Amino acid sequence: MEAPLAERIRPQRLEDYISQLHLVGVNGSLTQQIARGIIPSMIFWGSPGTGKTTLAQIIARQSNRPFYEISAINSGVAAIREVIEKAKLSGGLFTAKNPILFIDEIHRFSKSQQDSLLAAVEKGWITLIGATTENPSFEVIPALLSRCQVYVLNPFSKDDLLALLQRAIMEDTFMASKKIKLKETEALLRLSGGDGRKLLNIFELVVNASPEGPITITNNKVLELVQQNTVLYDKTGEQHYDIVSAFIKSIRGSDPNGAVYWLARMIEGGEDVKFIARRMLILSSEDIGNANPTAFIMANNTFQAVSTIGYPESRIILSQCAVYLATSAKSNASYMAIGEAQQVVKQTGDLSVPIHLRNAPTKLMKELGYGEEYQYSHSYENNFSEQEYLPDEIKNTAFYKPGNNARENELRNFLKNRWKDKYGY
């Protein structure tokens, strides 16, 4: 059986690798390491079809290392240990011949499965290259992540995709024999969503379905031949981000109907439940905040619940949370406050902590007056003392400005009663 086009034209050398110039271009962060053959353990994070597997294979080939590959989808701890034992026998420790273990979909490994890799990576029995489509900060255990460099692979650009098509036409024997003309490419590029493998699969489908003789690729031909799901949702392409954006903006705009519709689009498209819940968790703080502190608790409980339950039942929990957030009072006051405070820090640098707020754990510090004039709030009426908590250079600066909603109007009155006109509340 003939291999798919994407496999037939898979590059074997770094010079033939398309895209990811920030990693493997002339000044790429990986270029010199690959040239020297000194390869750290690393995680490739990127959408499907961005060349993660191909890059791992090229690194092993050009550094002349043994290469072992397993998929987290169908491999367990026993398979990992078996490969590690083989790797220990096939290369020296911490040498240029260190075997490479490539794990595709590493985010699908459980904590115990990821734990089983730690000793092999730390002791140098293997150089680990993991590939993931999910944020490794959330999906890879900290102990393993700290031992790896993380490299982000971007979706293919339009120029990258066009270069890939030209390579297929020119270098693949079967395609070269078809005398293919690319008259229009917009449909191919749009349907690929920046996924090089998907682009080649669609292209191969169109070519194989065309009659004998010269083939002219047009948008209509592609759309006629490619059977599209009625629910258009590409988890890796531009539409993915557009729909997520519409979902978040519907909640921010207090429209539960828009929120539920865009949520349904994501669910029907197979979006990861944790991705959706994570976005709502961020929104509950950024766009609701202290206007309704319960929103954050609701969103956090939703994230925990869907992480345990999964589809299809998680759709109910996600919907409940989305409706709750959409119908909640809104405030971005906390979000704006930290943004303004960070900007002031960047502008003013490391301002000294007022001496009355400093810690005094030693005799010398006490003699220098550290903490001497600090007023312990609980010793004063209403547990409040009107003392300065900011550096002198920025005293009286109000970073937090309560929003105009019932909860934060109460907070405004509370602060005004405490601080009078100091912060302009």
N, C-alpha and C positions, 0 to 999 in steps of 0.2 A: 504494500500500500504506500502510495507516494506521500511524503511529508507535506504539511501545509506550507504555503508560500512563505509565511513568516519564519518558519524553521529553515527553509531552503536558503533564504538570503540572510540568515543571522550572521552578523559580522564576527570574524575570528580574530581580528586585530584591532587595537585601539585606534589606529589611523582610519579604520572603516566605520567606527562607531559614530552614529548620528545623534546630535543633541547633547545636552548636559555639559556645555562648554565651561560652565563655572566649576565643574569638577574635573573634566579631562581635556579641557582646551590647553593652549600653550601655557597659560598662567593658572590653570585649574588647581584646586586644592589637593587633588589626588594624583596629578600628572607625575610629579617628581617622586612621590612615594612608589608609584607603580614602576617607574624607570629604575629605581634603586632596588626594587623587590622587597622593601621593608614595609610590610603591610600590617596595619593595626586591625584589631577586631572592630567591626563596624556594623551599623544598621543603615540600610538603604530605605528611605521613607519616600514613597511616591505612589501616584495613581497607577492602576493596571496599564501595562503596555508602554511604560516609560523606560524600559531597558535595564531593570534591576538584575534579572537573571543573567542577561547577556554580559553586563559589566562585570559581574562576579566571575563568570567563566573566563573572560578576557584577562582579568587580574591573575587568576590562577595560571593560565596558559603563559602569560608574559613573564611571570615571576617563577615559572617552572616549578610549581608546587603540585602535590597530589590534591585532587579535588573530589570532595564527597558532597552529595546533594540529597537532601530529604525534604519532604513537604510536611508542614505541621498539620495538615488536614488529615493525613492517614498514618502518622508516625507517633509512637509513644515513647516512654522513657527507655524501654528495652531497645528500641531501634537507635535511640541517641547513644546509649552506652555501647552498643555494638559498633557503631561508626567511630566513636571515640577510641575504642580499643584498637581498631584498624589504623586509625590515624596515629596513635602512639607508636605503632610498629613501623609506620611508613616514613617517618621524618624525625629529625632531631629536635630537641627542645630549644625554643627561641632561636632558631636559625632561619636562613633564607629558604630552607626547604620545609618550613612548618606547613603541615597540611591545612587546607582550607575546608571548613565545613560550611556549606551554604544551606540555610534553612529558609525556604519560601513560606510566606504567610506566618511568620514567627509570632505574630500577635495572637494566633489561634492556640498557641501553647498555654497550658495552665501554669500556675505559679510553680507547682512541683516539677513540671517538665522543664521550665526555664531554670529552676534551681539546679537541675541535674547538669546544666552546662557550665555552672560557675567554676568548679574546680578545673575543668579542662581548659577554660579560657585563662584563668588566673595563673595556672602552672605552665601554660604555653604548649600544651599537647596539641591544641588546634588554634587556628585563627578563624574566628567566627565571622561570617557575613550573613546577617539576617535581612530579609526583605519583608516589608510591611506596607500595607495601604492605609494603616491607621496610625494616629499620632503615638509614637513610641513612649512619650511621656506618660500616657495613660495605659498603654497596653504591654509594655515591657517592664519587668520588675526593676526597681531602682538599683539593686546590687549588680544586675547584669548590664543595665544601661550605663552605669558609671564606668564599666570596663570597656565600653565601646564608643567609637566616634559615630555621630549621627550625620548622615549626608542626605540632603533633600534632592530628589529627582523631580524635575518639573514636567508637566504635560508637554508633549511635542508642540512646537510652534508651527505656524502655517508653512514656513520655509522648511522646517524639519520634515513635515509630512510630505511636502512636494518632493523633497530630495529622496525620501523613502520610496515614493511611487516611481521616480525615475530610475532608482536602483533596481527595483523589481522588473521594470520594463527592459532595462539594458543588460542586467546581469543574470537573471533567471532564464535558463534555456527555454523552458516552455513558454514563458511570457514573450521572450524575444522572437519566437517563431510566429506569434500571433499578429505582428505588425500593428501594435496598439497606438492610437492617437488620443492624447488627453485634450479634448476640445473644451470641456468644462469640468471643473474639479470641486466646485463649491459644495455640492451634495456629499461627495466623498469626505471632504474635510469636516463638514458639519456633523455628519453621522459618526465620525470617528471620535469626536470629543477629545482630541489630543492624545488618543490611545493609538500608538503605532501598530500594535498587533491587530486591533480592531479594524484599522484602516486597510491593512493588507488582506484581512479575511473578507471584508466587503468587496474590495477590488477583485480578489480571486473569484468570489461568487459571481460578480458581474461578468467577468471574462469567460468563466466556464459556462454561463448561461447564454452567451452570445453565439450566433450562428458562425459557421466557418467563414474564413476570409478576414480581411482587415477589420479591426474593431475600433469604433470611435466612441469614446466615453463622454456621455453628456449627463447633465443633471437629471433629465427625465428618465433616461435609461437606468440610472442608479436607483431612483425612487420607485420605478416600476418593478424592479427586480428584488429590492430589499424589503422583506416583510417586516414592518415596524409594529411594535407593540402599541396598542391604542393608548396606553398610558406612556407618554414620552417622558422618560426621566433617566438621565444618564448620571450615575453616581460619581463619575469622574470628570465630567465635562462642564462647560459653562452653565448649562441649564441647572445642574446640581446646585451651584452657588446662587443662581437667580431664584430658584424656588425656596431655598433656605432663607434668602434675603426677604422674599415676599412673606414667608411665614413669620419671621421675626418682626417685620414692619407692621403686619396685621395685628399682632399681639400688642406691640407698642402703641398702635393706633386705636386700641380698645375695640377691635372688631372680631368677636369670637367666630363669626361665620367665615370670614377670610382665613382666620387662623386654622379652623378645622378643615377647610377645603385644601389649603396648602399642606397641612399635616397628612391628609388622605393621599395627596399626590406623592408625598415622600414614602408613606407606608406601602402604597401600591407599587412604587418603584423599587422596593426592597431596601430602603435606607436603613442603616444600622440604628437600632433603638437607642443605644447609648449616645450616638451622635446627636439625635434629636433632643434627648433629655438633657444632654450637656449644654446645648444651646439655650434651652429654657432656664437652666440653672444660672447661666451667666446673665441672661436677661432679667431674671428675678431680682438681681442685685443692681444691675446697671440702669434699668428702666423703671423699677418699682421701688426698690430700696426701702427707706423708712416710711414711705407712704403706706406700706403694708408689710411689715417685717415677716408676717406669716407666709408670704409668697415664697420667700427663700426656703423656708422649712418645707413647704409643699413641693417645690421644685427638687430639693435635695432628696426628699423621700421618694419622689417619682423616679429619680435617677437610680436610687438603690433598688427600687421595686422592679423596674424594667431590666436591670442588670441581672436579676435573679430569675425573672419569669420568661422574658423573651416573647416573640410573636407566637400565636396571634393575639393572646390576651392583653399584651402590652399596649395595643392600640387603644383600649378603653382607658387605661391609666394615663397615657399620653394625651388623649382627648380631654379628660377631666382637668388635667394640669393646664393645658393650653387655654381652655375656657376660663378657668380660674384666673390665670395671669392676664388674659385679655380683658376681663371684667373688673380687674383690680385698679385701685387708684394708682397713678403713675408719678414717679419723681426720679430725676437723674441727678439730684443734688449731691449724693455721695460720690457718684462718678465724676461730676464736675469738680468737687472738692479735692479729690486726690490728684486730679489732673492739674489743677491750679497749684497745689502744694508742690508737686514734682517740678513744675516749671519754675517756681520760686527757688527751689533747691538747686536747680541747674544754673540759675542766674546768680545766686548769692553764695554758692559753695558751702563749705563746712563751717557754719556759724557756731560759735561757742555755746554750750549749754549754760544757761544762767546758773550762777554759783549756788543759789538756794535750791535748785533742782538736782544738783549732782549727788551721786552716791558717795558715801564716806566710809568705806570698809577698813581703812587704816588710820592709825594715830596721826600720821602726817597730814592726811587729807582733812581730818577733823580740825587740826591746828590751822590749816589754810582756810578754814571756814566753809568747807564743802557741806551743803545741806543745813547750815546753821540757821538761816532765816526762813527755812521752809515752814509753811503753815499747814498742819495736818487737817484736812478738810473736816474730818469727823469731830474735831474739837470745837467747831464753830457752829453757830446757829444754822439750822437747815442743812447741815453738813456741807457748808460752802464757805470758802474764803476767797475774797477778790484779790488774788495775786496773779502775777504775770507768768504765763507758761511758754511764751515764745521768746526767742533771742531778741535782744534790745533792738537790733537792726530792722526787725520786721514786726515789732509789737503792735498790737491792735489790728492785725490783719485778719480779716474774716475769710476763711477758705470755704467753710460750710455755710451755704445759704439755703435755708429750708424751702421746699417747694410749696406751692399753693394748693394744699389738700388738707383734709381734716386732721390727719395724724401729724403732719409736719407743721400745721398751724399751731397745734398744741406744743410742739417742740419749740417753735419760735417764741411763743409766750413764756415758756419755761426759761429759755435762754435770756429773753429780755428782762424777766424778773430777776435773774441772777446778775447779768452783766450790764444792766441799764443801757446806756448808749455806747458802751465801749466798742462793740462790733457792729453797731448799726442795725440791730434786730428790731 
